[in-house]
Amino acid sequence: MTATTNNLVLGAAGGGVEWGSVLVTLITFLILLALLKKFAWGPLKQVMDKREQDINKDIDDAEQAKINAQKLEEENRQTLRETQNEVQKILEEAKVQARDQHEQIIHEANQRANGMIETAQSEINSQKERAISEINDEVSKLSVLIASKILQKDISEKDQKELIDKYIKEVGDK
């Protein structure tokens, strides 16, 4: 059996290899390989290479997008922190301003009240002086009247005034 197998493997039972057939088969195989390389494997490899490049580009783009998203997220966090700080600062300034306005309003109210009190005291003093002056005039008129009735003589108004002023000064000193 080994002899038969050897004959079949070598190509013929007659004993020799047909080198012409082998050469034609080999040339045909090489031409077929060249044609496959040019029309099938070349374009197929180009498509596969392009697909690989597209996939790599998509992966790189995705990584870049991830990095950009992380940067944006960090920027948003920073912006949020800055905004919160600004809001806190504005609130503090508003509190200080409100406190200042409150103190200013109270100060102005106190000034007005003090002014009103001073005006009222001034008016009271002037009315008091007027009243005292009127009382003094009345007292002097009454004194003159009483004195003239007692003396039954007419005293000039100038003398009356001097007498009354003197009397008032004496009474005021006591």
Secondary structure, 3 states (H helix, E strand, C coil): CHHHHHHHHHCCCCCCCCHHHHHHHHHHHHHHHHHHHHHHHHHHHHHHHHHHHHHHHHHHHHHHHHHHHHHHHHHHHHHHHHHHHHHHHHHHHHHHHHHHHHHHHHHHHHHHHHHHHHHHHHHHHHHHHHHHHHHHHHHHHHHHHHHHHHHCCCCCHHHHHHHHHHHHHHHHHC
